[in-house]
Amino acid sequence: MKKGKNYQDKVKTYDKSELFDLDAAVAQVKKMATAKFDETIELHARLGVDSRHADQQVRGSVVLPNGTGNTVRVLVVAKGDKLKEAEEAGADFFGEDEIIEKIQKENWFDFDVLIATPDMMGKVGRLGRILGPKGLMPNPKSGTVTMDIAKAVKDTKAGKVEYRLDKANIIHVIIGKASFTEEQLTQNLTVLLDALKKAKPAAAKGQYFRSVTLASTMGPGVRINPARI
């Protein structure tokens, strides 16, 4: 795919093969985020694991200290007192059977994260075919299946991000916006990388971080030195 002139000009401002330290990578990516909108900054990390094996999965969540810069719409599926807890915690939508029916019959997806209590997963699980492909299926590992609804909602609103391997063994995670300061982005990046390190499967052999790249929405990727993570 051919890139535009603006993209090509940005590539010429640095050596694409260079491996940057974290703070230098953040500075370079911010410098190249010159679009007329507030570009998203995202981490792409290829890990030395094989996602085809159950004992080499890498999945979880972490709350970024400075948030993501995005407004997250949270839906809670629960019943009884947990619905009141969801409302008080700031959930955008909450309900029981009627909200499941709305998703199923009306193809309603005006939410970014779905949190459910364990006792509702039998019903939510029936929506797996439509929630799964959209990345909206609740999961205990990501903290979206829980009885502590208040914490889950507040963490999500505060900037919790989920990470999981794709089929190419790569993790893709937002770490903030181009409008963030370099310090804020570096703090978020450090917390995320620490979480990925702690999530390293015992079955993983050899180099864990194979390649790590930082990029803005419209900018080229900047490679981070895996040895310095």
N, C-alpha and C positions, 0 to 999 in steps of 0.2 A: 504494500500500500504506500503510495507516494505521499510524503509529508509536504505541508505548505512552506512557503518562503520564510515565514516568521519562525516556524519550528527549525528549519535548516539554519537560520541565523543564530538561534540559541545554541544549537549543537556546536557551532564554530567557536563559541566562547569558552569552551573547556575541552579537556581530553576525555572522551567517553570511556576509554579503557582504564582511566585512573581510579584507584580505590581510595575513597575519602574516609576520614574519621567522621563520627556522628555529627558533631557540630559543624564541620566544614560542608558535609553533605546537605544539611538543613539550610545553611546559608546559600549554597549554590542553587538549590531547588527554589527557594524563596526569590532569589534574584531573577530567575527565569519565569516566574509566575506573573506574567504581565497582561493577562487577559482582562477584559472590561468587567468581568464578574469575579467574585471571590472564589478562586480555584480551591479545590479539595486536594490535600496532600495525602498520598497513600503509600504504604509500605508493601513491597512484594518480596517475599522471602522464600527461596527454594530450599527445601530441607532434605537432608540425607536420610530419608525414610521412604518406605514403600506403603502407600495408602491402601494397597490391596490386602494388606495383612492387618488383622484386628489388633495385634499387639504393637503396631507401629502408627496408630492413629494419633494425631495431634489436634485436640479440640478443647476449647474452653472460652473463658471471657475474662476481661479485666477492665477496671474503671480507670479511664485516663484522667490524670489530675487536673487537666485544663479542658476537659470535655472534647467534643468533636467539632463543635461549631454548627452542628446540625440540630434542628428541632425534631425531636423524636416523638411520634404519636404512638402511645401505648394502649393496647387492648388487654384487659384482664378477663379471663373466663374462670369463674368461680361461683360459689353459692353461699347463701347465708351471710354471716358476719364478714366474710372475706370480701364481699362486694362493697361494703361500707369502708373497709380498710383500703380497698383499691381507690375509692373516691377520695378519701382523706389524704392519700399519698400522692394524688395528682394524676391518676390514670385518665386518659382522654376518653376511653370507652370501657365499659364493663357490663357483664351480663352472664346469663346462664344458657339454657337451651335456646332461647330466642336469638341470641347473638350467633350461635353456631348455625342455626337455621338461616340467618341473614347471609352468612358467608356462603352457605351451600346453595341456597335458592336464588339469591340476588347477585352472586359473584362480587360480594362487597369486600374491598381490600383497602379501606381508607386508614390503614394503620401500618406502622413500621416494625413493631415488635409485639408478639403475642406471648403473654405470661399466663400460665394456668396452674391451678392447684392439682396435686396428684389425683384427687378423687374425681376430677373432670377429664382426665386424660383418656379414659375409655371412650368418651364421646368425641373429644378433640381428635383423637387418633383416627377416627373415620374420615377426617378431612385431609389425611396424609397425602393423598394424590394431588390435591390442589395447593396445599400449604407447603409441601416438601420442595417442589420445583422453584417456589418463590423464596425459599430460605426462611419461611415463617413458622415452621414446625417447632413447638416448644421442646426443650431438651434439658434434662437435669444437669448435664455437664456444662451447659451455658448459663445455668442459673435461672432458666425461664420455666422450669417446673418446680414449684416450691410452695410451702405453706406460709413462708414469710413474704407475703405479697407487698407489704409496705417497703421493705428493703429492696426487693426486686424492682419495683416501680421507681423508687428514688435513685437507685444505682443506674438504671437505664436512662433516666432523665438527666443524670449528672454526667453522662458520657461513657457508659459501659459499652465496650465493643466486643463482638464475638470473633473468634478466629477458628478456622478449620481448614484442613488440607483440601485442595481440589484434586482432580484426577492426575494432574501433572506434579503433585507433591509440592504445590506452591500455596503459600498463605497470602491473602490480599486483605489488608486492613487499613481503614482510614485513621490517620493520626491527628487531623486537624485541618485548618484552613490557611490559605496564604496570608490572610490578615493577622494571624497569630504572630507573636514575637518569636524570634529564633529560640529564645529560652523556653517558651511554652511548648514549642514543637519538639525541642530536644528532650524536655522532661517527659512528654507523652511517648516519644519514641523509645526512650530508655526504659520506661515502665513496661511498655509492650514487649520489647526484646527480652527483658528479664522474665516476663510471664512465659514467653516461648521457650526460654532456656529451662525453666522449671517444668515445663510440660514435655520435655524430651523423653521419649519412651525408652525404657531399659533395653529394649531389643534393637534400638538404633545403633548402628556401627559406623565407625569412620567419622568424617567431618560432618557435623550437624548442620551448620549454616553453609550451604553450598554457594549460594549467591544471594545478595541482599541489595535491593534497589529502592530508591526513593524517587517519587515523581509527582508532579502536579497534574491537574486535569489536562492541560494543553501543552505541558512541557515534556522534554525528553527525560529519560531516567538517569539518575546519578547513582553510581555503584558505591556501596559502603564496604569497607574492608572487613570481611568476616573475622579475621584474626583479632580485630580490635573491639569486638562486641563482648 
